[in-house]
Amino acid sequence: MSSAAPESAAVEDVIDRQMSASGVPGVAYAVVAEGEITSLGARGVLRRGSDAPVTPDTPFVSGSISKSFTALAVMQLVEADDIDLDAEVSRYLSDFSDRPAGAVTIRQLLSHTSGFSTVQGNTSRVRATGGADDLARQVDTLTEETPAYEAGERWEYSNTNYQILGRVIEVVSGQEYQRYVAANILEPVGMDHSFVADGQVHVSMATGHRPWFGTKRPLPENTTDRVTAPQGGIVASATDLGSYLQMMMNGQDDVLSAQGKAQMMRPAGLASPFYGLGWFIDPANETVWHSGSTPGVETLATMVPTENKAVVVLVNGGSGLGFGESAPLLDVITTTALGLDDDAHGSQVWQKAFFVSLVALPAVYLLSMVWAWRHRGAIRAKSTAGISGRFSLWFPLLTTLLAAWAIFALVPTVGGAPIRTILLFSPDFGAALIATAVTGVAWAAFRLAVAYTGDQRPSRRHLPDEASPIASRDRW
């Protein structure tokens, strides 16, 4: 379904061209122009295999767009003189007193300049139970966490910042994060098809679909997570998020002062030139935006405040690596609706080649183990063939151990997510990484086991003539 606004036809056309390649089961969008929602549209189904359609009022987990809601809540408390942006977090959370992150300020948390790293923010520390104390228990563990960098020294995106801010909102307001945001943001804005993650299962939500070797598999159920609510747990429809973006750009004093909204959409400081308070900033396009990614769901909200226009796009399919990527669909809908230049993603051939190679490697290693057993005589001969023979036996173990170290230590550091988190978002990629690391080391170890067990003497056909008993007897 879709509306008949001028830009709607162009958006629907790009969905026709891009949706199939993305592999997403459903998409919803809303376009704002001149302060009004001018286009609403949706395609596909809530869950693959079902007939329930996605509509503009279908709630999606909005992911990190939620950070702007948390930042807005903090700014409300700032304007109520309950929070000071430049106060240390320990003023509001006493458990941080004399702790490693106690001197981090509220402004530094909002702008991702606290020193907490991306990896720290993507690391799970407590098991969510759905109880009201989930967030408090998570933040309690962070009192022992030492930020990776000095506060204010550099910008690095970290979910940890917004978990702490969510707890600050609870303590200062005396309300659960869910209740505060619902009462002070969702209800006043009129977001009637939206709610905050509460640890419960919600059948009305769009089900997330994660990549699985060229397809997308649905999550078992639509469970929400209270621990991650402040960083990514606003569950909202395209219609409601359109209203939210309207509010952010309307220049009025309503849920927050016009001055406060403008402050959120400006660079937060020298260490944060491209991020404000809960929003990314792109001076080149004059856009203010935030994307979101949760297991099986991706979102993108973009505003052009100087032109009072915006668009939000929601899909219930997570990106694969090279295959079934969602980002091109999100981006092309956004650029088409806003009349921006489309930054083409280009060919995905290298990503596809890497993924295919990663998937193929475990099979190659297993076949190599079969080959090693069938040629065990030649491999065993290497163990008595001097330095060069032993080097050829042991060197593969060194290289595969290094590869395993890179997969389990280097990839999480560079990519900003532990293997456990990679498995949560991209189970096929995570499984291929683990299988490659394990089978590689297993192959190298198997060769060594073959070489140093059994009869290590060369078989008779490998003996030179002068060592042959028959040849020796002839000389007698």
Secondary structure, 3 states (H helix, E strand, C coil): CECCCHHHHHHHHHHHHHHHHHCCCEEEEEEEECCEEEEEEEEEECCCCCCCECCCCCCEECHHHHHHHHHHHHHHHHHCCCCCCCCEHHHCCHHHCCCCCCCCEHHHHHCCCCCCCHHHHCCCCCCCCCCCCHHHHHHHHHCCCCCCCCCCCCCCCCHHHHHHHHHHHHHHHCCCHHHHHHHHHHHHHCCCCCEECCCCECCCCCCCEEEECCEEEECCCCECCCCCHHHHCEEECHHHHHHHHHHHHCCCCCCCCHHHHHHHCCCCECCECCECCCCEEECCCCEEEEEEEECCEEEEEEEEHHHCEEEEEEECCCCCCCCCCCHHHHHHHHHHHHCCCCCCCCCCHHHHHHHHHHHHHHHHHHHHHHHHHHCHHHHHHHCCCHHHHHHHHHHHHHHHHHHHHHHHHHHHHHHCCCHHHHHHHCHHHHHHHHHHHHHHHHHHHHHHHHHCCCCCCCCHHHCCHHHCHHHHHHHC
